[in-house]
Amino acid sequence: MKKALLIVLAVSLFLSYTNPDKKLKKGAVLSLNHKKKHPLNDNVFGHFLEKCNWSGETGADVIWDDETGTIRKDVEVFIDSLEVPIVRFPGGTDIDYYQWTELIDNAYDRKDPERPHYDGRSDVVVSDNSLGIDEFLQLAERRKFEPLLVVNLGDAYFEKRSLKESAEYAAALVAYCNLSVEADAPEKYLKWAKLREKNGRKEPYNVTYFQIGNEVWFFDKKIDLGVLPIEDKVLDRYYNLVESYIDEMRGIDSSIKIIIEGNSVGLVKPAKEKLGDKFDMMAYHHYKPWGLGFAIDEAKDTIKEITPEALYYGMITVPDFNPTTGQSDFHSSGFKTLVENEVDIAVTEWNWNGWVTGPFRKAGLKDSKLAQAIGSTSMLHAMMRHSKYVKIGNQSMMAGNSWGINTIRIEKKTGKGRIFPTGLATGLYAKHHGNEFVESSLSNQEFYEQPYHGIGILNPEPKVAYLDVVVSESDQQFFIHVINRDYSSTRNIHLDAASFNVKDNFKHMEISGEVYAKKNPLDAVLTNTVNAKEFLEENRTLQVNPHSINVFVLDKN
């Protein structure tokens, strides 16, 4: 078999819902609380298309075809297949170290009309910036997703430019994207709309979402993630910068939605005090579990070898877990602070991000693309549970050729593209979800313990549910989103009759397959199936295979 992740798509019709060949556990009972609902935004299932990065990841440029001077055709097909609702561009880590004008032709702030190259803060990867603002926004129009553009705040914070000039640069991007060439606007902004026309696009792009800066805790230890409280003079300076940007950008287009930094806990509460309703969302980032090299047991002894099954359970036990229900959740101080302050959240970077390394790798343990997908879906479940506040999610990173978190992977040697399972799972949920989250509960649930410290940055979790369930609904349908974390056993979910008044026929989508490949992790065979099925009993039961990601679509009576 070729060294490529093999995903098998199967479609079948009206299968009975039993599988006697699988080891079957007793069923949990799923009930709904119809009085507790809140909107579930399509944009929770978005992606992040990041330009080349300091570590050697080529990033977004891999989707560009140098021969045709366009986006690769197969990439556009991949994007369609994922039904991507929103994409963040162009950074990311590097956004505060270059100007957006480097991504357009004929920019007024340089002599050469050609776009300069960018080396991603290293000499490892160099981008010629062929994939720029216009190319990205036109891709968004063709593929019908919302663009989210990030502007440089670092210039103002580090005083590389004056605050006035820095804010005007950000507003110039809004003008380039959204200002009409016939607008009654100051020439310093109207000229950017005219430049857009010169570059081949007269009509505005009408971009809705803009983010100011990225991961500003890297700027200064005084505004680091856990600093609380942040000194008043530091807050005053920081929010003066942000407010100047907002005012200048909204002066061009008052309808834009603005996202500001929210990862640093000390910035959250003061944001409302300093800015009031001038911003729309605060950004939050979440990556786990990082390097998987060893474990630490309860006796604080270092363990350099565990079973593949134990490693699997470590990989999928993310991000955090409700101590009562065992369902996935976010317990970081950053996320909790945002929720406690009732701030709308844009999770502008997130993914299952980890790799087997060190002693574990020497002991023969391997990465698992399926476990990564189950872990990333567990994070999605946590976001969906908090969709009262979580309005946007951008899974990192939408395209690349070296990082394990790519959604669309373009291989360096062959140039061939494919979709990694983490992105496949997000695409499954993007295609199949309702517009409202409905609170649910599982009785007769079973649990396992993840006992180790040190598997990446994970902590022990004493109570993790084998079945993780989120329910969403539309006017006509229920969508039951299920992870079966069980390594080896099929499990049943019995639907509470009082909660689900549904028809006999339903649809079942599943991602499953080999947990570990025999050799290369990318050789693992995964299945992506779509089955039309029928309940055969009054006691309506859903069956979920081991180590699987599932969506059941049930039509309401």
Secondary structure by P-SEA (a helix, b strand, c coil): ccccbbbbbbbbcccccccccccccbbbbbbbcccbbbbbbcccbbbbbcccccccccccccccccccccccaaaaaaaaaacccbbbccccccccccccccccccccccccccbbbbccccccccccccccaaaaaaaaaaabbbbbbbbbccccccccccaaaaaaaaaaaaaacccccccccccccaaaaaaaaaacccccccccbbbccccccccccccccccccccaaaaaaaaaaaaaaaaaaaaacccbbbbcccccccccccccccccccccbbbbbbbccccccccccccccccccccaaaaaaaaaccccccccccccccccaaaaaaaaaccccccccccbbbbbcccccccbbbbbaaaaaaaaaaaaaaaaaacccccbbbcccccccccccccbbbbccccbbbbcaaaaaaaaaaaccccbbbbbccccccccccccccccccccccccccbbbbbbbcccbbbbbbbccccbbbbbbbcccccccccccbbbbbbbcccccccccccbbbbbbbbbbbbccccbbbbbcccccbbbbbbcc
